[in-house]
């Protein structure tokens, strides 16, 4: 990682659904959000850490949300929507993007924790605005366009001991 200056200000935005599904499908394990936040900040000055989560009425989710807050994440919670045909949908792509754009003038670096290629355009926009963009995700499931659009990409799979419980 290249430092801009010693007092670099960082915002960390974690796409919890994307991270959860990637970690579960490949490793059948959960994300270590404490390790994720520590590595994302990397001895820089944390301005904000936000975890975007979905409420799906599972028994342990409230304790998960509380644990995220204890670690230092602000949680933004969206209710899962069930449609007439039984399909379900909930994602935070637009919310994360709006928050990143809003935070851009207050930070030097935005760290987006996801492998979702939909964020490639956001990376390009933030970089155009002079903000460094770092992405953290599982390389084996991260979109190439996201990896290419970020200034730096940290492959969580290369450091299982740090990022997985």
C-alpha positions as CSV (number, residue, x, y, z in Angstrom):
1,X,0.0,0.0,0.0
2,X,1.3,3.4,-0.9
3,X,0.7,6.1,1.7
4,X,-0.4,9.6,0.7
5,X,0.8,11.1,3.9
6,X,1.2,9.9,7.5
7,X,-2.2,11.3,8.7
8,X,-4.2,9.7,5.9
9,X,-8.0,9.8,6.7
10,X,-9.8,6.5,5.9
11,X,-13.5,5.5,5.5
12,X,-14.2,1.7,5.5
13,X,-17.4,0.5,3.9
14,X,-18.2,-3.2,4.3
15,X,-20.7,-5.0,2.0
16,X,-21.6,-7.7,4.6
17,X,-23.8,-9.7,2.4
18,X,-21.2,-10.0,-0.3
19,X,-18.5,-10.9,2.2
20,X,-20.7,-13.4,4.0
21,X,-21.7,-15.3,0.8
22,X,-18.1,-15.4,-0.5
23,X,-16.7,-16.7,2.8
24,X,-19.5,-19.2,3.2
25,X,-19.5,-20.6,-0.3
26,X,-15.7,-21.2,-0.5
27,X,-14.7,-21.7,3.1
28,X,-17.9,-22.4,5.1
29,X,-16.5,-19.8,7.6
30,X,-17.4,-16.3,8.8
31,X,-15.6,-13.0,8.3
32,X,-13.4,-11.7,11.2
33,X,-14.6,-8.1,11.1
34,X,-12.1,-7.1,13.7
35,X,-9.2,-8.2,11.5
36,X,-10.9,-6.7,8.5
37,X,-11.2,-3.3,10.1
38,X,-7.7,-3.4,11.5
39,X,-6.2,-4.2,8.2
40,X,-8.4,-1.8,6.3
41,X,-7.3,1.1,8.5
42,X,-3.7,0.0,8.6
43,X,-2.4,2.5,11.2
44,X,-4.2,5.4,9.5
45,X,-6.8,7.7,10.9
46,X,-10.3,6.1,10.8
47,X,-13.0,8.7,10.0
48,X,-15.9,6.2,9.6
49,X,-16.5,2.5,9.4
50,X,-19.9,1.3,8.1
51,X,-21.1,-2.2,7.8
52,X,-24.1,-2.6,5.5
53,X,-26.3,-5.5,6.7
54,X,-29.6,-7.2,5.9
55,X,-32.2,-8.1,8.5
56,X,-33.5,-11.5,7.5
57,X,-35.1,-12.5,10.8
58,X,-32.5,-15.1,11.7
59,X,-32.0,-15.8,15.4
60,X,-28.4,-14.7,15.7
61,X,-28.4,-11.6,13.5
62,X,-29.1,-9.1,16.4
63,X,-26.0,-10.3,18.2
64,X,-24.0,-10.1,15.0
65,X,-25.1,-6.5,14.5
66,X,-24.2,-5.7,18.1
67,X,-20.8,-7.4,17.6
68,X,-20.1,-5.2,14.6
69,X,-20.9,-2.1,16.6
70,X,-18.6,-3.3,19.4
71,X,-15.8,-3.7,16.9
72,X,-16.2,-0.1,15.7
73,X,-18.6,-0.3,12.8
74,X,-21.7,1.8,12.4
75,X,-24.4,-0.6,11.1
76,X,-26.8,0.3,8.4
77,X,-29.6,-2.2,8.3
78,X,-32.0,-2.9,5.5
79,X,-35.0,-5.2,5.8
80,X,-35.2,-8.1,3.3
81,X,-38.1,-7.7,0.8
82,X,-40.2,-10.7,-0.1
83,X,-42.1,-10.4,-3.4
84,X,-45.4,-12.0,-4.4
85,X,-43.6,-14.8,-6.3
86,X,-41.6,-15.7,-3.1
87,X,-38.3,-14.2,-4.3
88,X,-36.3,-12.1,-1.9
89,X,-34.1,-9.1,-2.5
90,X,-32.0,-6.8,-0.4
91,X,-28.8,-5.0,-1.4
92,X,-26.9,-1.9,-0.4
93,X,-25.2,-1.1,-3.6
94,X,-26.8,2.3,-4.0
95,X,-26.6,3.2,-0.3
96,X,-22.9,2.3,-0.2
97,X,-22.2,4.3,-3.3
98,X,-24.0,7.4,-2.0
99,X,-22.2,7.2,1.3
100,X,-18.8,6.8,-0.4
101,X,-19.5,9.9,-2.6
102,X,-20.7,11.8,0.5
103,X,-17.6,10.9,2.5
104,X,-15.2,11.5,-0.4
105,X,-14.6,15.2,0.6
106,X,-13.8,14.2,4.2
107,X,-11.3,11.4,3.6
108,X,-8.1,10.6,1.6
109,X,-9.0,6.9,1.1
110,X,-12.2,4.9,0.8
111,X,-11.8,1.2,1.5
112,X,-14.7,-0.9,0.1
113,X,-14.9,-4.4,1.4
114,X,-16.7,-6.3,-1.4
115,X,-16.0,-8.3,-4.5
116,X,-19.0,-6.9,-6.3
117,X,-18.2,-5.6,-9.8
118,X,-21.1,-3.1,-9.6
119,X,-18.7,-0.9,-7.5
120,X,-16.1,-0.5,-10.3
121,X,-17.8,2.6,-11.6
122,X,-17.8,4.0,-8.0
123,X,-14.1,3.4,-7.8
124,X,-13.5,5.2,-11.1
125,X,-15.6,8.2,-9.9
126,X,-13.8,8.4,-6.5
127,X,-10.4,8.2,-8.1
128,X,-11.4,11.0,-10.5
129,X,-12.3,13.1,-7.5
130,X,-8.8,12.6,-6.0
131,X,-9.7,9.9,-3.5
132,X,-7.6,6.8,-3.2
133,X,-9.8,3.6,-3.4
134,X,-8.8,0.3,-1.9
135,X,-10.9,-2.8,-2.3
136,X,-10.8,-5.9,-0.1
137,X,-12.5,-9.1,-1.2
138,X,-11.9,-12.7,-2.0
139,X,-9.9,-12.8,-5.2
140,X,-11.5,-16.1,-6.4
141,X,-14.9,-14.5,-6.4
142,X,-14.2,-10.8,-6.9
143,X,-15.0,-9.2,-10.2
144,X,-12.1,-8.3,-12.4
145,X,-13.5,-4.9,-13.2
146,X,-13.5,-4.1,-9.4
147,X,-10.0,-5.2,-9.0
148,X,-8.9,-3.2,-12.0
149,X,-10.8,-0.1,-11.0
150,X,-9.3,0.2,-7.5
151,X,-5.9,1.6,-6.7
152,X,-5.2,-1.4,-4.6
153,X,-6.9,-4.8,-4.0
154,X,-6.4,-6.9,-0.9
155,X,-7.2,-10.6,-1.5
156,X,-8.7,-11.8,1.7
157,X,-8.1,-15.4,0.6
158,X,-4.4,-14.8,0.8
159,X,-4.7,-14.1,4.6
160,X,-7.3,-16.6,5.9
161,X,-5.9,-16.4,9.4
162,X,-6.6,-12.7,9.6
163,X,-9.9,-12.4,7.8
164,X,-11.8,-15.6,8.6
165,X,-13.1,-17.0,11.9
